């Protein structure tokens, strides 16, 4: 189990690094979209390549961050019933779901998407839209994305088995941290509260 936990930590580190890097594509997508709209309005010029690169980047964000999202336990879950169970029962449900639903589904999609990528790559398939991009990079994103999801699913499976054996804390427990914006808002409210208290004290002394 120590070896498996080491493997799990390595997968977690990979998913974390990939997620942090891919998140910057959100900014790139926004900038491309803004530039495309600006050029179209000012110079009456546009190209389908600008639109398709946005689709490509969005697809990369969605697919490559699936494992990262699973690591942080942020996928949509319906916990109306399972929330009433103990942590180990929930871990057992996660193990069952991972083995019989997540891994088979992700593996099947990865396996079926590979021939589509190979066909597009061999034919050097290009978008049917005028000025469109080549297709095979988009096709390649699917098997890669689901491979990353499978890898993270294996890591989550290892962690839950280890938790069932009381080797690690509950991996499904979310660690809630405040964002920089939330900390700034709290600091502003605290400063206003102190200023108001000082003003009231000064008024009372008068």
N, C-alpha and C positions, 0 to 999 in steps of 0.2 A: 504493500500500500504506500510506503514511502516513495517508491519509484513512481507510482501512478500519480501521487500528489505533486511530485516534482514535474512530471509531464503536464499536469493540470496548471501549475503555476506558469510554465513556459507558454502554454496555449493562451492563458489569461493575459500574459504580457504581450504576446503577439496581437491578440484582439484589441487590447487597449491602445497599442501603438498605431495599429491600422485605423481604429476608430478616430483617434485624435488627429491623424493626418487627413483622413477622408473628410472630416468635418469642415476643413478649410474649403472644400469644393462647394459648400453652400455659398460662401462669399464669392467664389469664382462664378458660380451660376448667376447670382444676383448682378454682378458687375457686367457679365456678358449680356444679360437681359436688358439692363439699363442702357448699355452702349448701343445695343441693337435698336431699341426704341428711340434713342436720341438721334442716331444716324438716319433712321427712317423718317423721323419728323423733320429734321433739318435739311437733309439732302435728298429725301425721297428715294432712298436706296436701301435695299435689304437683300438677304440671301437666305435660302433654306438651310444653309450650313450653320448659320447662327442659331436657328431654332433647333436643329438636330443635335448640335453640341450641347445645348441645354438639356435635351432629353437624355443624352449619353451621361452627362454629369449627374443628373438626378437618378438615373438607373444605378450608377456606380455608388452613389451615396446610400441608396436603398439596399442594394445587394451586399456591398462590402461592409456595411455597418450592422448587418443582421446579427452576426456573432457578437459584436460589441454591445448591441442592445440586449442580447440574451445574457451576456456576462453581468450586466447591470440590472437584470431582472425587470426590464422596462417594456417587454412585450405585453400586449393586451391580455389580461387574465380576468376570468370571471370567478371571483373568490367568495361568492355569496355563501356557498356550502363549505368549501374547504377551509375558510377562515375560522370555522368553529372547531376544526380538528387540531390536534397537537402538531408541533413542528415536525416530529418524526413521521407522522401519518402523511403530512403534506409532502415530505421528502419522498416517501414511498410512492405517492401519486405521481410526483415529478419523474421518478425513476421509471415507472410504468409508462407514462406518457412519452418520455424520451425514447425508450426502447421500442415501443410498438406504434408510435405515431410520428414523432419528429424525425428520428433517424431514417426510417423507411421512406418517408415523404421526401426529405432532403436528398437522400441517396438516389431515389428514382428520378427526381428532377435533374440532378447533376448528370446522371447516366444518359438520360434522354436528350439533354441539351448539348452534349458533346458532339454528336454527329451533325447537328445543325450548325455548330460553329465550324466544324471541319469542312462541310459543304460550302459555307459562305467564304471561308478562307481559300479553299481550292479554286473556287470560281471567281475570287476577288469581287464578290458581289457588292454592288453600289446601290445606294438608295434610288428609288424610282423618281424621287422629287428632283426637279431641276436644281443643280448646284448642291445636291445632297452629298453626304459623306459615305465612306465605305462602311459595310455592315458588320464585318467579322469582329471588330473590337467590341461592339455591343453584344454580339452572340457569345463572345468569350467571357463577358462579365457574369453570365448566368452560372456556368459550372464553377467558376472561381468563387463567386458569392456563396453558393450553396456548399462548397467545400469548406469555406471559413465557418459557415454555420454548423456544419457537421463537426468540425474540430472543436468548436466551443461547446457543442452539445455533449461531446465526449468528456470535456473538462467538467461540465456541470454534473454529469453522471458520476464521475469520480468523486467530486466533492460531496454529493449527496450520500453516496455509499459510505464515504469516510465519516460523514456526520451521523449516519445511522450506527456507526461503530464507536461513536463518542470520541473521534480523533480530532475533529475540528468544530468550530462554532457553526451555527446554522447559516449555510451559504445563501439562503433565500432572504435573509433579513436585510432590509435596505438600510444603508447608512445615509441618513439625511444630513446634508451639509448646506449651509447658507451660501447663496451666490454673492458675488461682489456687489451686485445691485441691492440685494437685501441688506447686506451689512452697511452699505452707504445710507440706505433709507433709515435704518435703525440709528445710525450715528447722527443723522440730521434731526431725527425726532428727539434723541437724547439731548443734543445741543439746544434745541428749541425749549425742551423742558427745563434745562438748567437756566437758560436765559429768562424764561418766564418766572421761575422760582426766585431768581435774583431780583427781577423787577418787583415782584410781590414783596420780597423782604425789604427792598429799598423803600417802597411805598409805605410799608408798615412802620418803618423807622421815622418817616416824616410825620 
